Amino acid sequence: MPKPQPRYRDIADTLRGQIERGELPPGELLPHTTNLMETFSASKQTVRSAVDVLVQEGLVVARRRYGTVVRDRRPVRIPLSRYKGSANSDGRLGPFEAACEAQGLRGVMKHVSVEPVRDPDVAALLGLPSEDDLVCRRREALVEDQVVQIQHAWYPLDVAQAAGLDQNGKIDGGIYPRLASAGYAAVEADERVSARMPTKEEGALLGTGAALPVLTVERISRGDSGRPLELLRVVAAGDRMELTYEALPLP
């Protein structure tokens, strides 16, 4: 006879079913712990263990001083043509924001921070000596106040200074127009996409928990002389980002 599963697993199964059926829609608060204790005739620790299962599965997100919210898992389609969409916005939107707007989603770039760094591995990818100074810009891409991407971008110091990328704050319209205006137009890029499990910090920030993989994108953009201008690394919630490559030419 199979051994019955722990009580907290039964509660997690019930709540998961309510989420999957839409009875607890994205953005809705889970009932307070006290209410769940009463509903399931369970102890506080049992209820907390059940909710933690859902957190680790990426179904809910615990927000301090607010509560536990059902996580939005609608996929964000990021097309290969996202830079064209940005250009068509007259500098109003960056590529991520333009892709979100095309789907009726509110996408924004926030929490931009800039710092000078020295990183021999990154310098090598940018074709620079290992001791060269770089500028690293860190930012988060959000949809409806939920982080869906963590981005780090590195630039040669002279490029960053010329384009004003060494200053804190969001660049309206995206990085590429700013580079072009400084005489560093990016004309081609190599992009590599892979998947892995998130770190603890990534899982907490993206709301994926420990059970969902993340997608990683690494892109090196070059100018018309072949000089690398930017190394971009993106970590995205695997269930939220769809990279779409449409109308590809075939031989």
C-alpha positions in Angstrom: 0.0 0.0 0.0 1.5 3.4 -1.0 2.5 5.7 1.8 0.3 8.8 1.9 2.0 12.0 1.0 2.6 14.7 3.7 -0.3 17.0 4.5 1.4 20.1 3.1 1.7 18.3 -0.3 -2.1 17.8 -0.3 -2.6 21.5 0.4 -0.1 22.5 -2.3 -1.9 20.2 -4.8 -5.2 21.9 -4.0 -3.9 25.4 -4.4 -2.0 24.5 -7.5 -5.2 23.2 -9.0 -7.0 26.4 -8.2 -4.2 28.4 -9.9 -4.2 26.2 -13.0 -8.0 26.4 -13.3 -7.9 30.2 -13.0 -9.8 30.3 -9.7 -6.7 32.1 -8.4 -5.7 34.3 -11.4 -2.4 36.0 -12.0 -1.8 39.0 -9.6 -4.3 37.7 -7.0 -3.2 37.4 -3.4 -3.3 33.9 -1.9 -5.5 33.8 1.2 -3.6 34.9 4.4 -1.9 32.1 6.3 -4.5 32.3 9.0 -7.3 31.8 6.5 -5.5 28.8 4.9 -4.9 27.3 8.4 -8.7 27.5 9.0 -9.6 26.3 5.5 -7.4 23.2 5.6 -7.5 22.7 9.4 -3.7 22.8 9.3 -0.9 24.2 11.4 1.0 27.4 10.4 4.1 25.4 9.5 2.1 23.0 7.3 0.6 25.9 5.4 3.9 27.7 5.0 5.5 24.5 3.7 2.7 24.1 1.2 3.1 27.7 0.0 6.8 27.2 -0.3 6.2 24.3 -2.7 4.4 26.7 -5.0 7.1 29.4 -4.6 9.7 26.8 -5.7 7.6 25.8 -8.6 7.3 29.4 -9.8 3.5 29.5 -9.4 3.5 32.2 -6.7 5.8 35.0 -5.5 6.2 36.0 -1.9 6.4 39.8 -1.5 7.6 41.3 1.7 5.0 43.3 3.6 2.4 42.6 0.9 1.7 38.9 0.7 2.0 35.9 -1.7 0.8 36.7 -5.2 -0.1 34.3 -8.0 2.7 34.7 -10.6 1.9 35.9 -14.1 3.2 33.3 -16.5 2.0 34.8 -19.8 4.9 34.4 -22.3 6.6 37.5 -23.7 7.4 37.0 -27.4 10.7 38.7 -28.2 11.0 38.7 -32.1 14.1 39.0 -34.1 12.6 42.2 -35.5 12.5 43.9 -32.0 15.0 46.5 -33.0 12.8 47.6 -35.9 9.9 47.9 -33.5 12.0 50.1 -31.3 13.1 52.3 -34.2 9.5 52.7 -35.3 8.6 54.2 -31.9 10.5 57.4 -32.6 12.9 56.8 -29.7 10.1 56.3 -27.2 10.7 52.6 -26.6 13.6 50.2 -26.3 13.5 46.8 -28.1 12.1 45.0 -25.0 9.5 47.6 -24.4 8.5 47.7 -28.1 8.1 43.9 -28.1 5.8 44.1 -25.1 3.7 46.9 -26.5 3.0 44.9 -29.6 1.4 42.3 -27.4 -0.6 44.7 -25.2 1.8 44.3 -22.3 3.4 47.0 -20.2 7.1 46.4 -20.4 9.6 48.7 -18.8 13.3 48.7 -18.0 14.1 49.7 -14.4 16.8 49.6 -11.7 19.6 50.6 -14.0 22.9 50.8 -12.4 26.3 51.6 -13.9 29.8 50.8 -12.6 33.4 50.7 -13.9 34.8 47.2 -13.9 37.8 45.2 -14.9 37.0 41.7 -16.1 39.6 39.8 -18.1 37.1 37.3 -19.6 34.7 40.0 -20.7 37.6 42.2 -22.0 38.7 39.2 -24.2 35.3 38.9 -25.7 35.3 42.6 -26.5 38.7 42.2 -28.1 40.5 44.3 -25.5 43.6 43.7 -23.3 42.7 42.1 -19.9 43.7 45.2 -17.9 41.4 47.6 -19.8 38.6 49.4 -18.0 35.1 48.6 -18.9 31.7 50.0 -18.1 29.0 47.6 -16.9 25.3 48.5 -17.1 22.9 46.3 -15.0 19.2 46.6 -15.6 15.9 44.6 -15.1 13.1 44.2 -17.6 9.7 44.1 -16.0 6.2 43.2 -17.2 3.4 44.5 -15.1 5.8 45.1 -12.1 7.2 41.5 -12.4 10.9 41.0 -13.3 11.2 38.8 -16.3 14.8 39.5 -17.4 18.0 40.4 -15.7 20.5 42.1 -18.0 24.2 42.9 -17.8 25.9 44.8 -20.6 29.6 45.7 -20.9 31.2 48.4 -23.1 34.7 49.5 -23.8 35.3 52.6 -21.7 35.9 55.0 -24.6 32.6 53.8 -26.3 30.6 54.2 -23.1 32.0 57.7 -22.4 31.3 58.8 -26.0 27.8 57.5 -26.0 27.0 58.6 -22.4 26.5 55.0 -21.2 28.8 55.6 -18.2 26.0 57.5 -16.4 23.2 56.0 -14.3 19.7 56.0 -15.6 17.6 54.4 -18.4 18.5 55.2 -22.0 15.2 56.1 -23.7 14.8 54.3 -27.1 17.5 51.7 -26.4 21.2 51.6 -26.5 21.8 51.2 -30.2 20.5 54.6 -31.3 22.7 56.2 -28.6 25.7 54.3 -29.9 24.9 55.3 -33.4 24.6 59.0 -32.5 28.1 58.8 -31.0 29.6 57.4 -34.2 29.5 53.7 -33.0 26.7 52.2 -35.1 26.2 48.5 -34.4 25.7 46.7 -37.7 25.9 43.0 -36.8 25.7 40.7 -33.8 26.4 37.1 -32.7 23.7 35.7 -30.3 23.8 32.5 -28.4 20.8 31.1 -26.4 21.0 28.3 -23.8 19.2 27.1 -20.7 20.2 26.3 -17.2 18.9 26.2 -13.7 18.8 29.5 -11.9 20.9 30.5 -9.0 19.1 31.1 -5.7 19.3 34.9 -6.2 18.0 34.7 -9.8 15.1 32.4 -8.8 14.0 34.8 -6.1 14.2 37.9 -8.4 12.5 36.3 -11.4 10.0 34.4 -9.3 11.0 31.0 -10.9 11.9 29.3 -7.7 14.3 26.5 -7.9 12.4 24.2 -10.2 12.1 26.2 -13.4 15.0 26.7 -15.8 16.1 30.1 -17.0 17.0 31.1 -20.6 20.3 32.8 -21.1 21.2 35.0 -24.0 24.7 36.2 -24.8 25.1 38.7 -27.6 28.2 40.5 -29.0 27.4 43.5 -31.2 30.0 44.9 -33.6 30.4 48.1 -35.6 31.1 48.3 -39.3 34.8 47.9 -38.7 34.2 44.6 -36.9 35.0 46.1 -33.5 33.0 44.7 -30.6 30.9 47.4 -29.0 28.8 45.6 -26.5 28.6 42.3 -24.7 25.1 41.7 -23.4 24.1 38.8 -21.1 20.4 38.2 -20.3 19.0 35.8 -17.8 15.2 35.3 -18.3 12.4 33.3 -16.7 12.2 30.2 -19.0 8.4 30.2 -18.9 8.1 33.9 -19.7 10.3 34.5 -22.7 9.8 33.2 -26.2 12.5 34.1 -28.7 10.7 34.2 -32.1 12.6 34.2 -35.4 10.1 34.8 -38.2 10.4 34.9 -42.0 13.9 33.5 -41.9 15.3 33.1 -45.4 15.8 29.4 -46.5 18.2 28.1 -49.1 
